[in-house]
Amino acid sequence: MQHGNLGQRVVQNMIHPGRTCYTNAQALGWALDVARALEYLHMRSPAVLHRDVKSANIMITDDEGSMVAKLSDFGLHVVSGRPHVLLLG
């Protein structure tokens, strides 16, 4: 099940400050999810650079009862002039 994107959750948290839309622990977990996704992309050969990481491109989904962050919207890709680097977005 999809729970929207991180940008939507941040806006909801700002509009309704008394109602917590996510906890600090969830936010930290989502940051780690995105960091792991970027590490995976950067370790590929050729390396893949997203170039458009923003809250609207981080989807929150349900994975075995836990909400996790997934990096999305890779857009059009371009191969860089540098060897072994693939640019996306």
N, CA, C and O of each residue as an XYZ file, in Angstrom:
356
protein
N       0.834     -1.178      0.000
C       0.000      0.000      0.000
C       0.879      1.241      0.000
O       1.883      1.299      0.709
N       0.500      2.226     -0.793
C       1.265      3.459     -0.870
C       0.653      4.510      0.048
O      -0.568      4.612      0.167
N       1.514      5.288      0.693
C       1.071      6.314      1.641
C       1.429      7.713      1.160
O       1.617      8.607      1.985
N       1.531      7.930     -0.147
C       1.878      9.242     -0.679
C       3.370      9.486     -0.661
O       4.166      8.576     -0.428
N       3.737     10.736     -0.911
C       5.158     11.057     -0.910
C       5.538     11.818      0.353
O       4.677     12.299      1.090
N       6.817     11.917      0.585
C       7.322     12.559      1.792
C       6.937     14.036      1.839
O       6.669     14.573      2.914
N       6.907     14.687      0.691
C       6.514     16.094      0.634
C       5.113     16.310      1.182
O       4.868     17.259      1.926
N       4.187     15.416      0.808
C       2.812     15.516      1.310
C       2.778     15.355      2.820
O       2.040     16.069      3.500
N       3.556     14.437      3.352
C       3.585     14.212      4.799
C       4.159     15.422      5.537
O       3.662     15.789      6.601
N       5.192     16.036      4.985
C       5.783     17.221      5.617
C       4.764     18.359      5.637
O       4.620     19.043      6.651
N       4.057     18.566      4.526
C       3.038     19.619      4.466
C       1.948     19.353      5.497
O       1.527     20.273      6.199
N       1.485     18.104      5.599
C       0.451     17.766      6.579
C       0.933     18.039      7.998
O       0.165     18.507      8.838
N       2.191     17.750      8.262
C       2.761     18.009      9.591
C       2.800     19.512      9.882
O       2.602     19.931     11.022
N       3.056     20.321      8.848
C       3.110     21.766      9.022
C       1.709     22.368      9.190
O       1.524     23.295      9.978
N       0.728     21.843      8.453
C      -0.643     22.357      8.524
C      -1.293     21.998      9.857
O      -2.025     22.803     10.433
N      -1.025     20.794     10.342
C      -1.612     20.294     11.590
C      -0.502     19.999     12.597
O      -0.200     18.832     12.848
N       0.110     21.029     13.179
C       1.264     20.797     14.062
C       0.943     19.963     15.293
O       1.838     19.307     15.826
N      -0.296     19.962     15.762
C      -0.647     19.166     16.942
C      -0.841     17.696     16.639
O      -0.773     16.857     17.537
N      -1.083     17.379     15.374
C      -1.303     15.993     14.956
C      -0.042     15.478     14.271
O       0.334     15.966     13.205
N       0.593     14.517     14.870
C       1.839     13.986     14.323
C       1.545     13.050     13.153
O       0.844     12.049     13.304
N       2.089     13.389     11.991
C       1.914     12.565     10.790
C       3.011     11.505     10.679
O       2.866     10.513      9.964
N       4.102     11.732     11.397
C       5.201     10.765     11.446
C       6.050     11.085     12.670
O       6.052     12.210     13.169
N       6.752     10.095     13.129
C       7.604     10.283     14.306
C       9.030     10.608     13.867
O       9.387     10.444     12.700
N       9.830     11.067     14.815
C      11.248     11.312     14.521
C      11.942     10.013     14.105
O      12.804     10.018     13.226
N      11.564      8.909     14.736
C      12.162      7.610     14.393
C      11.804      7.220     12.957
O      12.649      6.698     12.230
N      10.554      7.472     12.545
C      10.168      7.176     11.161
C      10.961      8.050     10.190
O      11.445      7.563      9.168
N      11.095      9.341     10.506
C      11.836     10.253      9.632
C      13.288      9.797      9.482
O      13.837      9.824      8.381
N      13.903      9.384     10.574
C      15.279      8.886     10.519
C      15.354      7.612      9.676
O      16.273      7.446      8.874
N      14.390      6.720      9.861
C      14.355      5.494      9.059
C      14.221      5.786      7.577
O      14.871      5.146      6.751
N      13.369      6.762      7.236
C      13.191      7.128      5.828
C      14.454      7.750      5.256
O      14.793      7.511      4.097
N      15.152      8.547      6.059
C      16.420      9.131      5.607
C      17.436      8.023      5.316
O      18.171      8.089      4.331
N      17.470      7.008      6.181
C      18.373      5.872      5.950
C      17.969      5.084      4.712
O      18.833      4.623      3.966
N      16.659      4.921      4.479
C      16.187      4.233      3.276
C      16.684      4.943      2.017
O      17.167      4.301      1.085
N      16.563      6.258      1.997
C      16.999      7.044      0.835
C      18.513      6.981      0.695
O      19.024      6.851     -0.417
N      19.238      7.070      1.809
C      20.700      6.983      1.758
C      21.143      5.634      1.197
O      22.086      5.569      0.408
N      20.472      4.567      1.596
C      20.818      3.228      1.080
C      20.514      3.131     -0.409
O      21.278      2.525     -1.161
N      19.411      3.721     -0.836
C      19.066      3.703     -2.271
C      20.119      4.455     -3.077
O      20.549      3.990     -4.132
N      20.532      5.615     -2.578
C      21.559      6.392     -3.277
C      22.899      5.664     -3.284
O      23.614      5.681     -4.285
N      23.234      5.030     -2.170
C      24.475      4.252     -2.124
C      24.439      3.134     -3.176
O      25.425      2.902     -3.877
N      23.302      2.450     -3.278
C      23.162      1.384     -4.270
C      23.371      1.933     -5.683
O      24.100      1.344     -6.480
N      22.733      3.053     -5.985
C      22.864      3.638     -7.324
C      24.294      4.081     -7.606
O      24.804      3.886     -8.709
N      24.935      4.673     -6.613
C      26.284      5.185     -6.809
C      27.323      4.073     -6.912
O      28.401      4.288     -7.466
N      27.015      2.892     -6.387
C      27.955      1.776     -6.438
C      27.841      0.967     -7.735
O      28.659      0.078     -7.975
N      26.846      1.259     -8.569
C      26.693      0.547     -9.836
C      27.825      0.921    -10.772
O      28.519      1.916    -10.563
N      28.005      0.116    -11.805
C      28.989      0.428    -12.832
C      28.305      0.347    -14.190
O      28.035     -0.754    -14.670
N      28.019      1.473    -14.818
C      28.395      2.826    -14.411
C      27.553      3.313    -13.236
O      26.431      2.852    -13.024
N      28.112      4.248    -12.481
C      27.393      4.833    -11.348
C      26.181      5.594    -11.858
O      26.220      6.186    -12.937
N      25.120      5.577    -11.092
C      23.888      6.270    -11.456
C      23.692      7.434    -10.490
O      23.704      7.248     -9.273
N      23.511      8.644    -11.041
C      23.260      9.833    -10.239
C      21.828     10.274    -10.478
O      21.438     10.505    -11.622
N      21.041     10.395     -9.426
C      19.611     10.714     -9.545
C      19.381     12.142    -10.016
O      18.570     12.340    -10.921
N      20.028     13.121     -9.473
C      19.976     14.543     -9.809
C      18.661     15.247     -9.503
O      18.506     16.415     -9.857
N      17.706     14.577     -8.857
C      16.447     15.251     -8.517
C      15.872     14.681     -7.222
O      14.680     14.387     -7.137
N      16.730     14.531     -6.219
C      16.269     14.016     -4.928
C      15.568     15.152     -4.196
O      16.183     16.165     -3.864
N      14.291     14.975     -3.952
C      13.489     15.942     -3.204
C      12.341     15.187     -2.559
O      12.051     14.049     -2.929
N      11.691     15.819     -1.596
C      10.647     15.131     -0.831
C       9.524     14.608     -1.719
O       8.945     13.564     -1.416
N       9.202     15.300     -2.799
C       8.134     14.851     -3.704
C       8.516     13.573     -4.457
O       7.640     12.871     -4.963
N       9.813     13.266     -4.535
C      10.284     12.069     -5.236
C      10.640     10.930     -4.283
O      11.305      9.969     -4.670
N      10.194     11.048     -3.042
C      10.395      9.975     -2.066
C       9.023      9.452     -1.683
O       8.268     10.126     -0.982
N       8.700      8.253     -2.142
C       7.395      7.652     -1.891
C       7.442      6.862     -0.584
O       8.420      6.174     -0.293
N       6.368      6.974      0.195
C       6.245      6.218      1.438
C       5.321      5.045      1.154
O       4.167      5.233      0.766
N       5.827      3.842      1.347
C       5.053      2.640      1.049
C       5.048      1.692      2.245
O       5.858      1.812      3.165
N       4.118      0.755      2.203
C       3.989     -0.249      3.252
C       4.803     -1.472      2.840
O       4.596     -2.015      1.755
N       5.714     -1.902      3.683
C       6.527     -3.084      3.399
C       6.477     -3.994      4.624
O       7.172     -3.760      5.613
N       5.655     -5.023      4.545
C       5.500     -5.989      5.634
C       5.123     -5.304      6.947
O       5.688     -5.608      7.997
N       4.161     -4.374      6.879
C       3.660     -3.721      8.073
C       4.452     -2.515      8.536
O       4.093     -1.891      9.534
N       5.521     -2.175      7.835
C       6.351     -1.033      8.205
C       6.370     -0.047      7.040
O       6.476     -0.454      5.883
N       6.269      1.251      7.340
C       6.337      2.254      6.281
C       7.798      2.518      5.937
O       8.609      2.824      6.811
N       8.121      2.398      4.654
C       9.489      2.613      4.181
C       9.486      3.655      3.073
O       8.465      3.878      2.422
N      10.637      4.295      2.861
C      10.796      5.293      1.808
C      11.428      4.648      0.587
O      12.379      3.874      0.687
N      10.871      4.992     -0.574
C      11.406      4.498     -1.850
C      11.692      5.695     -2.742
O      10.839      6.566     -2.911
N      12.880      5.738     -3.308
C      13.263      6.811     -4.212
C      12.570      6.596     -5.553
O      12.568      5.482     -6.077
N      11.979      7.658     -6.115
C      11.248      7.521     -7.374
C      11.604      8.648     -8.338
O      12.438      9.504     -8.042
N      10.957      8.627     -9.487
C      11.059      9.649    -10.535
C      12.491      9.838    -11.020
O      13.135     10.851    -10.748
N      12.963      8.840    -11.739
C      14.312      8.919    -12.280
C      14.371      9.725    -13.567
O      15.459     10.093    -14.011
N      13.222     10.007    -14.177
C      13.174     10.867    -15.356
C      14.030     10.340    -16.498
O      14.335      9.150    -16.573
N      14.405     11.242    -17.374
C      15.258     10.885    -18.503
C      16.702     10.794    -18.035
O      17.129     11.553    -17.165
N      17.442      9.873    -18.607
C      18.835      9.744    -18.179
C      19.784     10.228    -19.264
O      19.446     10.248    -20.448
N      20.954     10.609    -18.842
C      22.013     11.088    -19.725
C      23.295     10.404    -19.288
O      23.555     10.270    -18.092
N      24.092      9.976    -20.243
C      25.388      9.391    -19.896
C      26.396     10.520    -19.842
O      26.551     11.276    -20.801
N      27.072     10.629    -18.726
C      28.050     11.689    -18.520
C      29.291     11.461    -19.361
O      29.582     10.341    -19.780
N      30.016     12.543    -19.599
C      31.281     12.457    -20.319
C      32.346     11.741    -19.500
O      33.334     11.247    -20.044
N      32.133     11.689    -18.183
C      33.079     10.985    -17.320
C      32.851      9.483    -17.449
O      31.704      9.049    -17.558
N      33.885      8.697    -17.438
C      33.706      7.254    -17.567
C      32.946      6.677    -16.371
O      33.161      7.075    -15.226
N      32.074      5.754    -16.658
C      31.360      4.978    -15.650
C      30.388      5.803    -14.786
O      30.156      5.473    -13.623
N      29.823      6.875    -15.360
C      28.803      7.628    -14.622
C      27.585      7.794    -15.508
O      27.693      8.238    -16.651
N      26.427      7.435    -14.979
C      25.156      7.578    -15.687
C      24.324      8.578    -14.909
O      24.084      8.374    -13.719
N      23.879      9.649    -15.540
C      23.111     10.700    -14.868
C      21.641     10.533    -15.171
O      21.262     10.336    -16.326
N      20.806     10.610    -14.148
C      19.361     10.523    -14.302
C      18.715     11.777    -13.772
O      19.224     12.407    -12.845
N      17.592     12.138    -14.360
C      16.801     13.282    -13.858
C      17.094     14.559    -14.570
O      16.506     15.593    -14.252
